[in-house]
C-alpha cells in the first residue's frame, strides 16, 4: 500500500502488488478515497475524494491512533489447532493457514504445496485475512463498487510483540504473559478501525450469507468474543471455535504533526 500525492517527504513508490491510495485515508488535510467505482477503470477509483478533516487547522498532517494491548493464549490456540488437525487428518500448518487465510510464510492457500482438495484451496470467507481486508465481491451488496469501497476502511497498522515466544517443548512457558501491542493510524476511527472490528471481524453474517443461508462466522483470530462460529467450508454448518486473543487495555489518541508540536512548544515558551 502506498500513497498518491503524499505529504511532504513521503514516498510515492508503489511496491509490486500493492494498492496506491490517497493519503487522506491516514493523514488529515489530504484527499481521501472515493467509495464508488469509476467507469472504465478496474480496481479502486483513482480520482481524489474529499479532504480528510479533523477540526482545527493545527490538526493538518496529524492522524488518529488506536492502541490496544492484545493478550494471546498461544498454548491454548495451539492445542485447538492440533485437535482440529487430528479431526480433519491434515497437518496443523494447514489448519492455521485456513484460520488465517495464508500460511506463516505468507503463501496463500491456493499456492501451498500440500495435497489439498480443490475446495480446501479456497480461502474461508471468515478467515482473518478476508475479514480485515475483504477480497470477495460477495462481501458487499454493491459488487461493482467493492474495489473502491474497501479502500475507504484501510488501516495503517503496526504490531509490537511482548513476552517470550511459546515453546511447545517447554510446558512451563505456556502461562507466561505474551501478546501484541496493536497500533493503527487512520483519519476516521469510526469508519476505519471500529467498522473493521465490529461490522467485519465480529459479525458472524459478514460477508452476507451464501445462497444456502449459512453464515461465514466470526474472525477466528481476532474477534473480541470468547468463542464464535466459523465455517470451515462453504455450504457446511459452522462450528464453534474458541478465541484466544483478549484486549487487556488500550485507548484512542490523536497524533499531531511535528509542526503542530513546534507551534505548541513555541506557545508554551511565549507563555512562560
Steps between C-alpha positions, in 0.01 A plus 500: 500500500641841402362854477415722203626857543622426856596754768837669456789257537294185447564257217272461197648162410259209479648157578385223262154372587419792726208742460565871451283699744431867563678616820183644654405149608770527767611865529269798556481776242543293183267336244328176602392206289170501310277208595339460158645349183615705202363392164765330288748461788576162657578518869462790745378837369821699427335843531557697822214518746421766763769622736525322834433746781542471875404842635734797561759595239784373719377141461616496133769234447388324817331162535271312738668210682337187640709315758401159636685255723404155374585209726539170315452152646729336246515164678120462500481609135763241411304229684183584303693495172649159584154363583355627170795354310432157647128531423553597134805278451724781372814679617457763773657756266205462265252561781685819593509606136123459463432697818737780397440485124865430421800316643755637748732568207232712331414246228132496402300179543471436125880508470586266785696194384301260719248262344178694564161438345377765258244611758760539774714721277225762513553743787214491754301823486542544876879447501688784670651644181159503331328664795745787540549558126216341301591376154175334392232698317232310693604690809326815377150567376639738235741262328615749228610744772677241717856585393438869575294455816750268669779757479302749712534269801875433497731531801864595516593250770802365683535229764755490782528156663560469874592201715700188405405271212300188584709183498294179484801304626506709819152475661603740774505788253131461411370726778750783446334826386541565130318681226504801274481876529275594207534852357292630211494845339204634302312822427163373628490247785130428462517430124827310518602318819156473660330389179763234430482366856125512560336457160754270337708305753238456772197460273409137429290606198778689322532436219127459436379140522555283196212372289437206734459740793808395698704767678879525448553570872728723706869571457659195671816692589404848621124514565436652843263225619617202708382257233303509177395319181737430211405339171777263395356447150221681318172314514587324825366592845721732705690357796562678828864595561662651806678833459832562670569873464379724784524878513649599836537873438501775244361837398453749216752779448577786265852506359586860401747598232852622581398851394205492742732395782740781408211750513393361836854525629537855372174597667609349829834682484327830425258447788787442743 
